[in-house]
Amino acid sequence: MKERFEEHICQNFNLKDKRILVAISGGVDSMVLATLFYQLNYDIVLAHCNFQLRGEESDQDEIFVRNFGENLAVKTIIKRFDTLQFSAESKLNTQLSARKLRYDWFYEIASENQCDYIATAHHADDNLETFIINLSRGSGLDGLLGIPQKNGKIIRPMLLFSREEILEFAKQNSIHWREDSSNQTEKYVRNKIRHTIIPVLKEIHPTFLENFKETQHYLSQSSRFIEENIQKIKEQCFEEREYQTIIRLEPLRNVSDVDFVLHKLFYPYNFRNISDLKKMLYAESGKQLFSPTHHLISGRDYLVLMKTSPKNEELEGEGIIFLINENHFDRKDTIKLSISDVRSYLSLEMTILKQDINHFFDLEQLKNENNEVAYFDYDTLQFPLMLRHKKEGDFFYPIGMQQKKKLSKFYIDEKYSLFDKDQQWLLCSQENIAWVIGKRMDNRFKVTNKTQRILKVSIL
């Protein structure tokens, strides 16, 4: 086994001159893993978690691991966790709490001790158990791939070996270990599978574990093939922009196995209902679909994918507000600013123009400017100016009109899509809309023949 382990390490992991943090519980799997690394002269640090869930037994595990590290003269780091308290505070069950505490701590001490990798002792039987658990839950292909051999800093070099092989190696090499009594209870699903289901499968097919490893190898190859083809489809359809993704619909409408393709493309954005996604392929413009983290908006022949604003940033549709204070102009007459939120991006230049004997305003010329420039009577504005998106009840007095108009009605008249409404920036004099940016000014802030100072605002 030692020779196979060494060959496996050399072929599949780049561990030469690397420092490895070895997770060690005191059980046979991790004791064999630590011993193999030690015998092969790898630079290792041992890390043991005492979750204080089994009373005296947990404490004896800690003492056992500490003595093992001292006998090898290997640095051993031990931490005690109040797992039950963390579970109550985080509202996670005990197993998930222990997992989170364990891995968070491993990453922390790996960094502190300049460890390149974190090695855990998961083996082939663990992988089979995970496969059966995921299969019973209705997992997709990704779940059936089991425990990955490498996942960032985490490496699992024992997946090649069965529990039986590990036990045999421990006995032959006089490696002592601790038994975890919780592994015997059938309170946990994994233990039921380990003690009830897998023995029956091995009885029916003695080579079941080897067959499983071969099948999982083919599944991994199939998964890679699928991912490569999904990536090709994504490159055809997805156009990444700074704050959104534009998705061309024509390739998706014509793709075969559309349910599977939509699942693979949109699962990372937390869309789960395939039926709703299929409807979006042919939805009328403005139709929206929400996931917990993102939303889709349909256009004529495209979808727009955007992150959903966090709840603490958006209250009753008011959204994020950017303030422009008058003191921004204290030292210079021109300022430039760029702002963004999860919806859109905006870059503006603001300049104060002053009328004097050498500089008179030509009102007709100002009227003929394009929609990307607006001129305001500076002295009618109330600071701080605000840049924001729409909110309930918004209205303004469009230039040339004496009557107010609801912003929602203006959007309808201008044929805004839901997407356009969501992205439109407003420049406000405190609460009053001064400019629907790039579209229409408010009549109350226009330049007149009495204007002494102008605020010129340009879209960059």
N, C-alpha and C positions, 0 to 999 in steps of 0.2 A: 504493500500500500504506500509506503514511503516513497518508493521509486515512481509510482504512478502519480502521486501527489506532486513530486518535484517536476516531473515531465509536464503535468497539467498546468502548473504555475508558470513554467517557462514558455509554454505555447500560448497561453490565454491571458496572462497578466504581465504587465511590465513592472516588476517589483525589484529589479536590480537597483541597489543603492537607495531603496525607499525605506522609510520608517512606517511601520504598520501598527495601528491600534487594534488589539485583539480583544473582542468582547468575550468575556469569560464568566459563565454563571457558576461553574463548578461541576456541571453535568458532564457526561461522558463525551458529548460531541465537542464542546468547547475545550475540554481538557486535551483531547486528541489534537485538535487544531493548534492550540498553543504549543503543544509538545512537538508537533511536526515543524512548525516555524522555527522553534528553538533548535531542534536537531539539525536543521538546514542552515543555521547561522544567520537567519534574518534579524534585522534590527526591529525589535518589537517592544510595545508597551502594553501591559494588561489593564483592562478596565472592567470593574465589577460593580453591578448595581444591587443594592440591598433595598428591596421595595417594602420591607417590613410587613409582609402580608402573611407570613407563616410562623410568626413568633420566634421561638428558640431555633427552629429549623433554619430560618433566614439568617440568623446571627451565626450559626454554625457554618453555613455556606460561606459567609464573609471571612470567618477565621480560616477556613480551609483554603480559600483562594489566596489570602494574604500569606499563609505559610508556603504555599506552592510558589508564589512569586519570589519570596525570600530565598527558598532553596535553589531557585534558578538564578538568583541575583539579577532579576529583571524588574524594572520599575513597574509597580502595581498601584493603580489609583482606584480607590473605593469611595462610593458615595451612597449615603442613606437618603431615601425618599419617603416623605409622608404621602404615600400613594392614595390612601383613602381620602385625605383632606383635599388633595389635588383633584380627585375624581368628583368630589362634591362641588368644588368651586367651578370646575370646567364643564360639569354636567356630561362627562364622558364615562363610559363603564370602566370597570377596573382594568380590564385587559388593554383597552385603548389608551387609558391614562398611563399605564406602565410603558406602553410602546412609545408614546410621545415623550415622556420623561427620559426614557432610555436613549432614544436617538438624538434628541436635543442636546443631551449631556455629552454623548459621543462626539458630535460635531464640535462642541465647545472645547472639550479637552484635546481632541485631535488637533485643533488649531493652536491651542496653548503649548502643545508638546511637539509641534512641527511634524505631525504624522501625515503622510501622504494619502494613506488609505485606512479604512475601517473594515476589519474582517469579522464576519459573523460565521457561525458554524452550521448554517442551514444545510441539510443534506437531501439526498434523493427522495427519502420517505416524506420529509417535510414538503417537498415540492409536489409529491403525489397528493398529499392531504390538501394542500392549497388548491390544486386542480379540482379535486372533488367538491370542495367547499364552493368554489366559484361556479362550477358546473351546476350544482344544486340551486344556486341563486339566480341562474339564468344569465350568466355572464356572457359577453361577446367573445370574439376570438382573442382579444388582448388578455382577458382574464384567464383563458385556458392556456396561455403561455407559461403560467406559473411564476415562480420566483426568478427574477433576472439574475444572471451570473454577475453582472456589473451594473451598478446604478449610481453614476457620479462617483463619489468617494467610497461608496459601499461596495465591497467585494465579497463573494461567497464561494470560496474555492473548494468547499466540501460537497457541492451539489452533485459531483461525479459519483459519490460513494453512498451506499445504502447504510441504514442504521445497523444492520447485521455486520457489515464489513468494519464499521467503526468500533463496535463492541469487541469484535474478534481481535482487532489491532490493539485495543486497550488491554485486553487480557494477556496477549502475547508479550506486550512490552511493560507489563506490571504498572500500568497507569491507573492510579486511583481516581475515583470520582464520587460525587454526591448524587443521591437520588432525590428528585423533587416529588414529594407526595402528591402535589396537585396534578401531576401528570397521570395519576391513576384514577382520579375521579372522572365520571362521565357527565359532570355538570356542564362541561364545555363541548361545543360541537366538534372541535378538532379532536378531542380525546375519544369521542364516540366513533368518529371515522377511523381513528388509529387503532382502537381496540376491538371494534365490531366489524366494520365494513371491509377494511383492507385485508385482514386475515382471511376472510371468506374469498376475496378476489384472488389472493395468492394460493389458496387451497385449490380453487378451480383451475387457475393457470399459474403454476410455480414460477414461470418466467415473466409474470405480469409486470413487475417493476422494470425489467429490462425492455420489455415491449413498450411500456409507457414512455421510457426515456427516448426510444427511437421515434415513437409517434410525436412526442413533443418537439423533437428535432425537426421533423417534417412540418409541424405547425409553425415553428419559428421561421423556416424558409418560406412558407406560404405567406406569413405575415409580412416579411420583408418585401416579397413580390407585390403584395397588395399595396403596401405603403408607397412603393415606388410609383405605382400606377395612379394612386390617389394624388400623389404629389404632382404628377403630370397634369391631371385634371385641374388641380388647384392653380397651377401656373397658367392654364388657359383661361380660367374664370376670375381669379382673385387679383385685384389690383390694389396693393397696399398704398394708402395715402397717410398723411401725417396724423390725422385724427379719425380716420374712418377707412373702411375697406369697401371698394366697389366690386360687386360680383356680377359678371355677365351671365345672363340667363340662358342664352341659346345653347351653349354646350351642355348645360345641365338638363335642359328639356329633352335633349337627344341622347343622353347617356343611357346605356343599358344598366340594369340592376340599380335603378335610381334610389330605391329605399336604402340600400347598403351604402351607396356613394354619399347620399345626404347625411346618413348617420356618421360616417367617417369625417366628412368635411365640417359638420357643425357641432359634433360632440364636444370638441375642445372649448366651444363657446357656451356650453351648458344647455343647448337645445336638445330636448329628448323626444318630443312628439313628432315622429316622421310624417304623420298625416298632415299636421299643420304646416310643416316645411314644404311638402309637396304642393299644398294650396298656394303657398307664396310664389311658386314658379309661374303661376298664371293669374295672380291677384291683380286687382285694379291698382293704379298708382295711389300711394298714400297708405295702403294697408300696412299695419304694423304687427310684429310678433315679438314677444318678450321672453327672455330667459332670465334666470336670477342675476346674470352679470352683463348681458348684452341685449340689444334689440335690433331687429331687421325692419327696414322700411322698403316697400316695393316701389320701383319706378316702372317705366314702360317696358324696358328690356333689361333691367338691372335691379339688383338689390343693394341697399346700403347697410353695412354692418357697423355698428358703433357700440362702444362701451356704454352701459347705463350709468348715469350719474349716481354716485353714492348718496344714500338717503340723508346723511348729515350735511351734504352740500346742496341739497335741493329740497325746499320746503314749499309745498302747495304750488309747485310750478314756478316759483320765483327764481330759483337757480342761483348761480354764483354772481356776485356783484363786484365789479372793479371800480374803484373810486379814483377820480382825478381832482386833486386839491388845487386851489388857486396858487398856493405857494410853489407849485411845480414851475410856475412861470417867473419866479422871483429873479432868477439870475439870467434868464434868456427868454427870448420871445417865441422860440420854437422848441417843441418837444416831440420826440418820437416814442411810440410805445407799441409793443406787440403783446397781445393777450391771447389766451387759449383756455378752453375747458374741454371736457370730453366730447362736446358737440362740434366745435368748430374753432377756427383760428382767425385772428383779425390783427392787422397792422395799420396804424394811423400816424399821421403827422399833424400836429396842431400848431398854428402860428397866430400870434396876435398882430394885427395890422392897425396902425393908428393914423387917423386923419389929421393932417396939419396943412399949413399953407403950401407945402411942397408936394403934398400927396392927397389928392381928392379921390373919393370912391366913384367909380362909374357904375351906377346901379344896373344899367342895361347890360354892361359887360358881365357883371356878376350873375345875372339871370341866365346868361347863355353858357355858363359852365356846365360840364357833364355831371352825371349822377354820382361820380366818384369824388366830387368836391362839394362841400357845403359851406356857406358863409352865414355866420350868426352875429347878431348885435350882441357884442360881448357883455354890455351892461344890463341886458335883460336876463342873462343866465345867472342861475343861483348855484354856487359851489357848495359842496363838491359835486362835480359832474359824475354821472354813473354810466357805466357800460354794462348792459345786462341783456337777457332774453325776455320774451313775453311773460306776462303774468295775467291772472284773471282780472278782468275789469279795465284793462288798458284802453286808453283812447288818446287821440291827438287831433289837432286842427291842421289838416293838410294844407300846404302852401297854396294860396289863392282862394281858400275857403274860409268863411267866418264861422261855420258851424263845426262842431266836433264830430269825429267819426270813430266808432269803435275800431280798435286795431284788428279784431277778428274779422270785421266786415271789410276792412281794407285788404286783408290777406285774401279773402274770398274774391274780391273784385280784381285783384292782381293775379288771380289763379295760382296762388301758392299751394304747393303740395304740403302734406304733413311734415315731410322732411325739411322743406324750405322754411316753414314756420318755426320748426324746432331750432334751426341754425341761425335765423335772422338776429343780428345784433341791433340793439337800440342805444342811442346816445340820449341820456336824460339829464335835464336840469332839475336836480334832486328827483322828485317823483314824476315830473312832467316830461313826456317824450319830446325831445327837440329834433331828433332825426331818426327815421327808420333808415338805417345806414345803407347807402347805395340806392335808395328808392325815393323817399319823400321827406322834406323838412316839415317842421311845424311852423305855421303862420305866425305864431306869437313871438318867435325869435328871429324873424327875418330882418335883414338890413333895410333901413329906411334913410331918407335924406337927413334925418336927425342923428343918425348913428355916428358916434365919435371913435369907437373901437370895434374892430371886427375880429372874431375868432374864425380863422379859416381851418377847416378840417378836411384832410385828404386821405383817401384810402391808398395805401402803398401796395 
